[in-house]
Amino acid sequence: MTACIVGWSHLPFGKREGEDIEAMVVHVATEAVADAGFEPKDVDAVYLGHYGGGFSSQGFTASLVFQAHDDFRFKPATRVENACATGSSAVHQGVDFLEARRGKVVLVVGVEKMTDLKGPAVGDALLAASYLKEEADIEGGFAGVFGKIAQAYYQRYGDQTDALAKIAAKNHKNGVSNPYAQIRKDLGFEFCRDVSDKNPLVAGPLKRTDCSLVSDGAAALVLADVETALGRNKAVAFRSRAHVNDFLPMSKRDVVAFEGCTQAWQRALALAGLSLNDLSFVETHDCFTIAELIEYEAMGLAKPGEAYKVLEEGLTLKGGKLPVNPSGGLKAKGHPIGATGVSMHVMTAMQLRGEAGDMQVQNAKLGGIFNMGGVAVANVCSILEPIR
């Protein structure tokens, strides 16, 4: 292990009226540095995860972190973008900085302001994370992309309406306990399964409850090398991590296999000297319920076409063998793109420190994170454990 999370901050996700990107960045950057017991002058580098992609007219945002304090001035600051895996990619860039021994303390911030756009404009901004030469005309934006994936999965393995509803219901139930979640309401299986005026079809077989939320939000964490981290009040170490990218065009891949996800998990577990059974819980990328279903298979929790059995057996429930998304996931928490991966690392660190409140998974020793950009194009996996 070469890096630890030693402090963090997290805004509640949702529609944050009157707050722009700068305000959210300043808020979480200030709180995270203070939470870690540092001053801005102690930070050696800054990484900002910000997708932008049409959501923000301010495209050059790395130095917005400096608005938090003048002592950040003249430190290296870099904006990282990797579609919906932007946040975790920024975190991994921070770990790379420490592993290269270029410094001892790194601040990582993730942010997105999505709700300023309306309707079709949101879909267009998200669709930019697909291969536009072939996929630009898919109706419904990225929901349409995952609607097609769901249809393909159904054609190969059968109708998964109940399985997807169980995922949605599980994550919304978990989200009730998350003070940072955009929706804190237990919607129940029946509501998530049935098409209704309040839960209409959105794309293909996907209903509104199958789709993550358009959100505003920010999260930040402070990383330190192990020697420095041991002098802090808390330290959650990176046991291992992996980042793999796949082809961008869906036409070059089996879109219901998520092979990049498989590769990321296999590499991270091998580097950690662990198996999936060793993990206490997982935070995974449920941008759509069909994504979480396929990720069960990609991570090795189920054989291809048999992810529904995981749900029938309750393995991924909060009290199950491997709780998945005890935070409520993107489905309940919200999905401000650049902030999501940073949020996942914060939520995992809170669990491993026993500081997750009503979200807490009992006896959490090892936490896995999978953050995905595009349709399993950018695949970022971390395995964390507490050392202090």
C-alpha positions as CSV (number, residue, x, y, z in Angstrom):
1,M,0.0,0.0,0.0
2,T,1.3,3.4,-0.9
3,A,-1.6,5.9,-0.2
4,C,-4.3,6.4,2.3
5,I,-7.5,8.5,2.6
6,V,-7.1,10.7,5.7
7,G,-10.0,13.1,5.4
8,W,-13.1,13.9,3.4
9,S,-16.1,16.0,2.8
10,H,-19.4,15.3,1.0
11,L,-22.3,17.6,0.0
12,P,-25.9,16.1,-0.1
13,F,-26.6,15.4,-3.8
14,G,-29.6,16.8,-5.6
15,K,-30.8,20.1,-7.1
16,R,-28.6,22.6,-5.4
17,E,-30.2,25.9,-6.1
18,G,-28.0,29.0,-6.2
19,E,-24.8,27.1,-6.0
20,D,-22.4,26.9,-8.9
21,I,-19.5,24.6,-9.5
22,E,-17.1,27.0,-7.8
23,A,-19.1,27.3,-4.6
24,M,-19.4,23.5,-4.3
25,V,-15.7,23.0,-4.9
26,V,-14.7,25.6,-2.3
27,H,-17.1,24.0,0.2
28,V,-15.8,20.5,0.0
29,A,-12.1,21.4,-0.5
30,T,-12.1,23.5,2.6
31,E,-13.9,20.9,4.7
32,A,-11.8,17.9,3.5
33,V,-8.4,19.6,4.2
34,A,-9.6,20.6,7.7
35,D,-11.0,17.1,8.3
36,A,-7.6,15.6,7.5
37,G,-6.0,18.0,10.0
38,F,-4.0,19.8,7.4
39,E,-3.7,23.4,6.2
40,P,-4.0,24.3,2.5
41,K,-0.2,25.0,2.5
42,D,0.4,21.4,3.3
43,V,-1.2,20.1,0.1
44,D,1.3,19.2,-2.6
45,A,-1.1,18.7,-5.6
46,V,-4.7,19.0,-6.5
47,Y,-6.8,16.8,-8.9
48,L,-10.3,17.9,-9.9
49,G,-12.7,15.4,-11.3
50,H,-15.1,17.4,-13.6
51,Y,-16.9,15.9,-16.6
52,G,-18.2,19.2,-17.9
53,G,-19.3,17.8,-21.3
54,G,-21.9,20.5,-22.0
55,F,-23.1,20.8,-18.4
56,S,-20.8,23.7,-17.7
57,S,-19.7,26.6,-19.8
58,Q,-16.6,26.9,-17.6
59,G,-14.5,24.3,-19.1
60,F,-11.1,25.1,-17.5
61,T,-11.8,24.3,-13.8
62,A,-8.8,22.8,-12.1
63,S,-7.7,26.1,-10.5
64,L,-11.2,26.7,-9.1
65,V,-10.0,24.8,-6.1
66,F,-7.7,27.7,-5.3
67,Q,-10.7,29.9,-4.6
68,A,-10.9,28.0,-1.3
69,H,-7.6,29.6,0.0
70,D,-4.7,31.6,-1.3
71,D,-2.2,29.1,0.0
72,F,-3.2,26.7,-2.8
73,R,-1.6,29.1,-5.3
74,F,1.3,27.8,-7.4
75,K,0.6,24.2,-6.6
76,P,0.0,21.8,-9.5
77,A,-3.7,21.4,-10.3
78,T,-5.1,19.1,-12.9
79,R,-8.6,18.5,-14.2
80,V,-9.4,14.8,-14.9
81,E,-12.2,13.6,-17.2
82,N,-13.1,10.0,-17.9
83,A,-16.8,10.1,-18.5
84,C,-18.8,8.7,-15.5
85,A,-15.5,7.3,-14.1
86,T,-14.1,10.8,-13.8
87,G,-14.1,10.9,-10.0
88,S,-12.3,7.6,-9.4
89,S,-9.9,8.4,-12.2
90,A,-9.0,11.7,-10.4
91,V,-8.5,9.7,-7.2
92,H,-6.2,7.3,-8.9
93,Q,-4.2,10.2,-10.4
94,G,-3.7,11.4,-6.9
95,V,-2.5,8.0,-5.8
96,D,-0.1,8.0,-8.8
97,F,1.3,11.3,-7.6
98,L,2.1,9.9,-4.2
99,E,3.5,6.6,-5.6
100,A,5.9,8.7,-7.7
101,R,7.0,10.3,-4.5
102,R,6.3,13.8,-5.9
103,G,4.7,14.8,-2.6
104,K,3.1,13.6,0.6
105,V,-0.4,15.1,0.5
106,V,-3.0,15.4,-2.3
107,L,-6.4,16.9,-2.5
108,V,-9.0,15.3,-4.8
109,V,-12.3,17.0,-5.6
110,G,-15.1,15.7,-7.7
111,V,-18.0,18.0,-8.9
112,E,-20.8,18.4,-11.3
113,K,-23.7,20.8,-11.8
114,M,-26.2,19.0,-14.0
115,T,-29.6,20.5,-13.2
116,D,-29.0,23.8,-15.1
117,L,-29.7,21.8,-18.3
118,K,-33.2,20.6,-19.2
119,G,-34.7,17.5,-20.9
120,P,-33.0,16.7,-24.2
121,A,-30.0,18.8,-23.4
122,V,-29.1,16.5,-20.5
123,G,-29.3,13.5,-22.8
124,D,-27.1,15.2,-25.4
125,A,-24.5,16.0,-22.8
126,L,-24.4,12.4,-21.6
127,L,-24.4,10.9,-25.0
128,A,-21.1,12.6,-25.7
129,A,-19.6,9.8,-23.6
130,S,-20.6,7.3,-26.3
131,Y,-19.1,6.7,-29.8
132,L,-20.9,9.4,-31.7
133,K,-20.0,8.1,-35.2
134,E,-22.3,5.1,-34.6
135,E,-24.4,5.9,-31.5
136,A,-25.3,9.5,-31.8
137,D,-28.8,8.7,-33.2
138,I,-29.9,6.4,-30.4
139,E,-33.1,7.8,-29.1
140,G,-33.3,8.8,-25.4
141,G,-29.6,9.6,-24.9
142,F,-27.7,7.4,-22.5
143,A,-30.9,6.0,-21.2
144,G,-31.6,4.9,-24.7
145,V,-28.1,3.2,-24.9
146,F,-28.7,1.2,-21.7
147,G,-32.3,0.5,-22.8
148,K,-30.8,-1.2,-25.8
149,I,-28.4,-3.1,-23.6
150,A,-31.3,-4.2,-21.4
151,Q,-33.2,-5.4,-24.5
152,A,-30.1,-7.4,-25.7
153,Y,-29.7,-9.0,-22.2
154,Y,-33.4,-9.9,-22.2
155,Q,-33.1,-11.5,-25.6
156,R,-30.2,-13.6,-24.6
157,Y,-31.2,-14.5,-21.0
158,G,-34.9,-13.8,-20.7
159,D,-37.0,-11.1,-19.1
160,Q,-35.4,-9.5,-16.1
161,T,-38.1,-7.2,-14.9
162,D,-38.3,-8.6,-11.4
163,A,-34.5,-8.6,-11.1
164,L,-34.1,-5.0,-12.1
165,A,-37.0,-4.0,-9.7
166,K,-35.2,-5.8,-6.8
167,I,-32.0,-3.8,-7.5
168,A,-33.9,-0.5,-7.6
169,A,-35.9,-1.4,-4.4
170,K,-32.7,-2.5,-2.6
171,N,-30.8,0.7,-3.4
172,H,-33.7,3.0,-2.6
173,K,-34.2,1.2,0.7
174,N,-30.5,1.7,1.5
175,G,-30.6,5.3,0.4
176,V,-33.1,6.1,3.2
177,S,-30.2,5.8,5.7
178,N,-27.8,8.0,3.6
179,P,-28.0,11.7,4.7
180,Y,-26.2,12.6,1.4
181,A,-28.7,10.9,-0.9
182,Q,-30.9,12.7,-3.3
183,I,-33.9,10.4,-2.7
184,R,-34.4,9.1,0.8
185,K,-37.5,7.1,0.2
186,D,-38.2,3.3,0.3
187,L,-40.1,2.9,-2.9
188,G,-40.7,-0.9,-2.5
189,F,-40.5,-3.7,-5.0
190,E,-44.0,-3.4,-6.4
191,F,-43.6,0.3,-7.3
192,C,-40.3,-0.4,-8.9
193,R,-41.6,-3.3,-10.9
194,D,-44.8,-1.9,-12.3
195,V,-45.2,0.6,-15.0
196,S,-47.3,3.5,-13.8
197,D,-47.9,7.3,-14.3
198,K,-45.3,7.9,-11.6
199,N,-42.9,5.2,-12.9
200,P,-43.2,5.3,-16.7
201,L,-41.1,3.5,-19.3
202,V,-38.1,5.7,-20.2
203,A,-36.1,3.6,-22.8
204,G,-36.7,0.0,-23.9
205,P,-37.7,-2.0,-20.8
206,L,-36.2,0.6,-18.4
207,K,-38.5,2.6,-16.2
208,R,-37.8,5.7,-14.3
209,T,-36.9,3.7,-11.2
210,D,-34.2,1.9,-13.3
211,C,-32.4,5.2,-14.1
212,S,-30.0,7.2,-11.9
213,L,-30.8,10.8,-11.2
214,V,-29.7,14.1,-12.7
215,S,-27.8,15.7,-9.8
216,D,-25.7,18.5,-8.6
217,G,-23.0,17.7,-6.0
218,A,-19.4,17.6,-4.9
219,A,-17.2,15.4,-2.7
220,A,-13.6,15.7,-1.8
221,L,-10.9,13.6,-0.1
222,V,-7.4,14.1,1.1
223,L,-4.7,11.4,0.3
224,A,-1.4,11.0,2.0
225,D,1.5,8.6,1.8
226,V,1.4,5.9,4.5
227,E,4.1,7.4,6.7
228,T,2.2,10.7,6.8
229,A,-1.2,9.0,7.1
230,L,-0.1,7.1,10.3
231,G,0.3,10.5,12.0
232,R,-3.4,11.4,11.2
233,N,-6.5,10.6,13.2
234,K,-7.7,8.2,10.5
235,A,-6.2,6.3,7.6
236,V,-7.9,4.1,5.0
237,A,-5.4,2.5,2.7
238,F,-5.6,1.5,-0.9
239,R,-5.0,-2.3,-0.7
240,S,-5.0,-2.3,-4.5
241,R,-6.5,-0.6,-7.5
242,A,-6.9,-1.2,-11.2
243,H,-8.0,0.9,-14.2
244,V,-8.6,-0.5,-17.6
245,N,-10.3,1.0,-20.7
246,D,-12.0,-0.9,-23.5
247,F,-13.0,0.0,-27.0
248,L,-15.3,3.0,-27.3
249,P,-17.6,1.7,-30.0
250,M,-20.2,-0.8,-28.7
251,S,-20.1,-2.5,-32.0
252,K,-16.6,-3.8,-31.2
253,R,-17.6,-5.5,-27.9
254,D,-20.2,-7.8,-26.4
255,V,-22.2,-5.1,-24.7
256,V,-23.9,-7.5,-22.2
257,A,-20.6,-8.9,-20.9
258,F,-18.8,-5.8,-19.5
259,E,-15.4,-7.4,-20.1
260,G,-13.6,-4.2,-18.9
261,C,-15.3,-4.5,-15.6
262,T,-14.2,-8.1,-15.3
263,Q,-10.6,-7.2,-16.1
264,A,-10.6,-4.4,-13.5
265,W,-12.0,-6.6,-10.8
266,Q,-9.6,-9.5,-11.6
267,R,-6.6,-7.3,-11.6
268,A,-7.5,-5.4,-8.4
269,L,-8.3,-8.6,-6.5
270,A,-5.1,-10.3,-7.7
271,L,-3.0,-7.3,-6.7
272,A,-4.6,-7.4,-3.3
273,G,-4.2,-11.1,-2.9
274,L,-7.9,-11.4,-2.3
275,S,-11.0,-13.1,-3.6
276,L,-14.4,-11.6,-3.9
277,N,-15.5,-13.6,-0.9
278,D,-13.0,-11.6,1.3
279,L,-14.8,-8.3,0.7
280,S,-17.2,-6.9,3.3
281,F,-19.2,-4.8,0.8
282,V,-19.1,-3.2,-2.6
283,E,-20.0,0.2,-4.0
284,T,-20.7,-0.3,-7.7
285,H,-21.8,1.8,-10.6
286,D,-25.6,1.5,-10.9
287,C,-26.1,4.3,-13.4
288,F,-29.0,2.0,-14.6
289,T,-30.2,-1.1,-12.8
290,I,-29.2,-3.2,-15.8
291,A,-25.7,-2.1,-15.2
292,E,-25.6,-3.4,-11.7
293,L,-27.2,-6.7,-12.8
294,I,-24.5,-7.2,-15.4
295,E,-21.7,-6.1,-13.0
296,Y,-22.7,-9.0,-10.7
297,E,-21.7,-11.3,-13.5
298,A,-18.6,-9.3,-14.5
299,M,-17.2,-9.2,-11.0
300,G,-17.7,-13.0,-10.6
301,L,-20.7,-13.0,-8.3
302,A,-22.7,-15.0,-10.8
303,K,-22.4,-16.8,-14.1
304,P,-23.5,-15.1,-17.3
305,G,-27.3,-14.9,-17.4
306,E,-27.6,-16.0,-13.7
307,A,-27.3,-12.6,-11.9
308,Y,-31.0,-12.9,-11.0
309,K,-30.1,-15.7,-8.6
310,V,-28.0,-13.3,-6.6
311,L,-31.1,-11.2,-6.0
312,E,-33.4,-14.2,-5.3
313,E,-30.9,-15.3,-2.6
314,G,-30.5,-11.8,-1.2
315,L,-26.7,-11.9,-1.4
316,T,-26.4,-8.2,-2.1
317,L,-28.8,-6.9,0.5
318,K,-27.4,-4.9,3.3
319,G,-27.5,-8.0,5.6
320,G,-26.5,-10.4,2.8
321,K,-23.2,-12.2,2.1
322,L,-21.9,-9.2,0.0
323,P,-23.8,-6.0,0.5
324,V,-23.8,-4.0,-2.7
325,N,-24.4,-0.2,-2.6
326,P,-25.2,0.2,1.1
327,S,-25.1,3.9,0.4
328,G,-28.1,3.6,-2.0
329,G,-25.8,3.8,-5.0
330,L,-26.2,6.2,-7.9
331,K,-29.9,5.1,-8.0
332,A,-30.8,6.8,-4.7
333,K,-27.8,8.9,-3.9
334,G,-27.7,10.7,-7.3
335,H,-25.1,10.8,-10.0
336,P,-23.3,14.2,-10.4
337,I,-20.9,12.7,-12.9
338,G,-17.5,14.1,-11.8
339,A,-18.4,13.7,-8.1
340,T,-19.6,10.1,-8.2
341,G,-16.3,8.3,-8.0
342,V,-15.0,10.5,-5.3
343,S,-18.2,10.0,-3.4
344,M,-17.9,6.2,-3.7
345,H,-14.4,6.4,-2.1
346,V,-15.7,8.6,0.7
347,M,-18.7,6.3,1.4
348,T,-16.3,3.3,1.5
349,A,-13.9,5.0,3.8
350,M,-16.7,6.0,6.1
351,Q,-17.9,2.3,6.3
352,L,-14.4,1.0,7.0
353,R,-13.9,3.6,9.7
354,G,-17.2,2.6,11.3
355,E,-18.5,6.2,10.7
356,A,-21.3,5.4,8.3
357,G,-24.1,5.9,10.8
358,D,-27.4,4.2,9.8
359,M,-25.7,3.0,6.6
360,Q,-23.1,1.0,8.5
361,V,-22.3,-2.5,7.3
362,Q,-21.4,-4.7,10.4
363,N,-17.8,-5.7,10.7
364,A,-16.7,-3.9,7.6
365,K,-13.0,-4.8,7.0
366,L,-12.5,-4.5,3.2
367,G,-14.5,-2.5,0.7
368,G,-14.6,-2.7,-3.0
369,I,-15.4,0.1,-5.4
370,F,-16.3,-0.1,-9.1
371,N,-16.8,3.1,-11.1
372,M,-17.6,2.9,-14.8
373,G,-17.4,5.4,-17.6
374,G,-19.5,4.9,-20.7
375,V,-20.7,1.3,-21.4
376,A,-17.9,-0.4,-19.5
377,V,-15.4,1.6,-21.4
378,A,-13.5,3.2,-18.5
379,N,-13.4,0.7,-15.6
380,V,-11.9,1.8,-12.3
381,C,-11.7,-0.5,-9.3
382,S,-10.3,0.2,-5.8
383,I,-10.1,-2.1,-2.8
384,L,-9.7,-0.2,0.5
385,E,-8.9,-1.3,4.1
386,P,-8.5,0.7,7.3
387,I,-5.1,0.9,9.0
388,R,-5.9,3.6,11.5
